[in-house]
Amino acid sequence: MIAGDPHTRSVILIIISGWAAFAKTLPNGSRLIVDFALPHEIALIEFAGESSETVTALSDVAAIELPGPVHSCFSRYPQPICEAILRAEASRYSRVAEHLAGVSRRGAVERTAHLLLELACRAHRSATSYPDRVHCPLTQAELADALGLSAVHVSRVLKSLREAGLASFRNGVVRLHDHARLIETAGFDRSYISN
């Protein structure tokens, strides 16, 4: 689904399977991916005309669509669903703030390691452990759009992470080789995604 409707519209998606990206297209045609929606997560979409984010499926996506907006959920849905929606809204805010910090204040290696760790933790869905391997259907160009780097720069950074024995990303699979060193390199604190 692409935002372009001149009318404001809110949608709440419960992602059953697949990955999607929320992106902002700039006037010069470049794109910045501001967040991802992963399986078993709630995605909140606010379409507000031409300035809206676009939502792009990165793989086959199955989702349940609930009408928004979030602020009216308590009049529409049972309390446990509303609480989950509000937690999802707070989580998305935390992720977007962390991504902004990454793009503006972290070096290329640190921000790439940070994003790989975040995506691995979210896909793994564990609050206490880190996976060794995670399916990740992103291309290097999509990683570049999420990191605010060129695809060529992302390729160099991934090579340096691989050569350092920290992580690798090939054929849609992220491998975390040395959790402790990768966490230290990224300055990663998972508390913003562990709520």
C-alpha positions as CSV (number, residue, x, y, z in Angstrom):
1,M,0.0,0.0,0.0
2,I,1.3,3.4,-0.9
3,A,0.4,6.6,0.9
4,G,-0.7,9.3,-1.6
5,D,-4.3,9.7,-0.6
6,P,-4.9,13.4,0.1
7,H,-7.1,12.5,3.0
8,T,-5.8,11.5,6.5
9,R,-6.4,7.9,7.3
10,S,-5.1,5.7,10.1
11,V,-4.6,1.9,10.0
12,I,-3.5,-0.6,12.6
13,L,-1.9,-3.7,11.2
14,I,-1.2,-6.9,13.1
15,I,1.6,-8.5,11.1
16,I,1.1,-12.2,11.0
17,S,4.0,-13.0,8.7
18,G,6.5,-11.1,6.5
19,W,8.5,-7.9,6.7
20,A,7.5,-4.4,5.7
21,A,9.3,-1.0,5.6
22,F,8.1,2.4,6.5
23,A,9.9,5.0,4.4
24,K,9.9,8.7,3.8
25,T,10.7,9.9,0.2
26,L,12.5,13.2,0.0
27,P,11.9,15.8,-2.7
28,N,15.2,14.8,-4.4
29,G,13.8,11.3,-4.8
30,S,16.0,9.7,-2.1
31,R,14.4,7.5,0.5
32,L,14.9,7.0,4.2
33,I,13.5,3.9,5.8
34,V,12.4,5.0,9.3
35,D,11.2,1.7,10.6
36,F,10.4,-1.9,9.9
37,A,7.4,-4.1,10.7
38,L,8.2,-7.7,11.5
39,P,6.1,-10.8,12.2
40,H,4.0,-10.8,15.3
41,E,4.2,-7.0,15.7
42,I,1.6,-4.3,15.5
43,A,2.3,-1.6,12.9
44,L,0.6,1.8,13.1
45,I,0.2,3.7,9.9
46,E,-0.9,7.3,9.6
47,F,-1.6,8.4,6.0
48,A,-1.7,12.2,5.9
49,G,-1.6,13.0,2.2
50,E,1.5,13.6,0.1
51,S,3.8,14.0,3.1
52,S,3.0,10.5,4.4
53,E,5.3,7.6,4.9
54,T,5.1,4.9,2.3
55,V,4.7,1.3,3.4
56,T,6.4,-1.4,1.3
57,A,6.2,-5.1,1.7
58,L,9.8,-6.5,1.7
59,S,8.5,-10.1,1.5
60,D,5.0,-11.7,1.3
61,V,3.1,-10.1,4.2
62,A,-0.1,-11.4,5.9
63,A,-1.7,-9.0,8.3
64,I,-5.0,-8.2,10.0
65,E,-6.1,-4.6,9.4
66,L,-8.0,-2.7,12.1
67,P,-9.3,0.8,11.5
68,G,-7.5,3.5,13.4
69,P,-6.7,6.0,14.7
70,V,-5.0,4.8,17.8
71,H,-6.6,7.5,20.1
72,S,-10.0,6.0,19.4
73,C,-9.1,2.4,20.0
74,F,-10.6,2.3,23.5
75,S,-14.1,3.0,22.0
76,R,-13.6,0.2,19.4
77,Y,-11.6,-2.7,20.8
78,P,-11.3,-4.7,24.0
79,Q,-8.9,-3.3,26.6
80,P,-6.1,-5.9,26.1
81,I,-6.0,-5.1,22.4
82,C,-5.9,-1.4,23.1
83,E,-3.1,-1.8,25.5
84,A,-1.1,-3.8,22.9
85,I,-1.7,-1.1,20.4
86,L,-0.5,1.6,22.8
87,R,2.6,-0.5,23.6
88,A,3.3,-0.8,19.9
89,E,3.0,2.9,19.4
90,A,5.5,3.5,22.3
91,S,7.8,0.9,20.9
92,R,7.8,2.4,17.4
93,Y,8.5,5.9,18.9
94,S,11.5,4.4,20.8
95,R,12.8,2.6,17.6
96,V,12.5,5.8,15.5
97,A,14.2,7.8,18.1
98,E,17.0,5.3,18.3
99,H,17.3,5.2,14.5
100,L,17.6,9.0,14.5
101,A,20.4,8.8,17.0
102,G,22.1,6.2,14.8
103,V,21.9,8.2,11.6
104,S,23.0,11.5,13.3
105,R,25.5,10.4,15.8
106,R,26.9,6.9,15.1
107,G,29.6,6.0,12.7
108,A,28.8,3.7,9.8
109,V,30.1,0.5,11.4
110,E,28.4,1.3,14.7
111,R,25.0,2.1,13.2
112,T,25.1,-0.9,10.9
113,A,26.0,-3.3,13.8
114,H,23.2,-1.6,15.9
115,L,20.6,-2.1,13.2
116,L,21.6,-5.7,12.6
117,L,21.3,-6.4,16.3
118,E,18.0,-4.7,16.6
119,L,16.5,-6.6,13.6
120,A,17.9,-9.9,14.9
121,C,16.5,-9.3,18.4
122,R,13.1,-8.3,17.1
123,A,12.9,-11.3,14.7
124,H,14.1,-13.7,17.4
125,R,11.5,-12.3,19.8
126,S,13.5,-13.1,23.0
127,A,14.1,-10.5,25.7
128,T,17.1,-12.3,27.1
129,S,19.1,-14.0,24.3
130,Y,20.6,-13.1,21.0
131,P,20.2,-15.4,18.0
132,D,23.2,-16.7,16.0
133,R,21.3,-16.6,12.7
134,V,18.2,-14.7,11.5
135,H,16.3,-14.6,8.2
136,C,16.3,-11.0,7.0
137,P,14.7,-10.3,3.6
138,L,16.4,-6.9,3.1
139,T,18.6,-6.0,0.2
140,Q,21.8,-4.0,0.7
141,A,20.0,-1.0,-0.9
142,E,17.2,-1.3,1.7
143,L,19.8,-1.5,4.4
144,A,21.4,1.6,3.0
145,D,18.1,3.5,3.0
146,A,17.6,2.5,6.7
147,L,21.2,3.5,7.6
148,G,21.4,6.8,5.7
149,L,24.4,5.4,3.7
150,S,25.1,4.5,0.1
151,A,24.7,0.9,-1.0
152,V,28.5,0.9,-1.8
153,H,29.3,2.1,1.7
154,V,27.0,-0.5,3.3
155,S,28.8,-3.2,1.2
156,R,32.2,-2.0,2.6
157,V,30.8,-1.9,6.2
158,L,29.4,-5.4,5.9
159,K,32.7,-6.6,4.6
160,S,34.5,-5.1,7.6
161,L,32.1,-6.6,10.1
162,R,32.5,-10.0,8.4
163,E,36.4,-9.7,8.3
164,A,36.4,-8.7,12.0
165,G,34.4,-11.9,12.8
166,L,31.5,-9.9,14.2
167,A,28.6,-10.4,11.8
168,S,27.7,-11.3,8.2
169,F,24.8,-10.6,5.9
170,R,24.4,-12.8,2.9
171,N,21.5,-14.2,0.8
172,G,18.9,-12.9,3.2
173,V,20.5,-14.2,6.4
174,V,22.1,-12.3,9.2
175,R,24.7,-14.2,11.2
176,L,25.9,-12.8,14.5
177,H,29.3,-14.4,15.1
178,D,30.5,-12.7,18.2
179,H,27.6,-11.3,20.3
180,A,29.7,-9.6,23.0
181,R,32.0,-7.8,20.6
182,L,29.2,-6.8,18.3
183,I,27.2,-5.3,21.2
184,E,30.2,-3.4,22.3
185,T,31.0,-2.2,18.8
186,A,27.4,-1.0,18.4
187,G,26.9,0.4,21.9
188,F,23.7,-1.7,21.8
189,D,21.3,-1.5,24.7
190,R,18.3,-3.6,23.8
191,S,16.0,-2.0,26.5
192,Y,14.3,0.2,23.8
193,I,13.0,-2.9,22.1
194,S,12.5,-5.2,25.1
195,N,9.4,-3.6,26.6
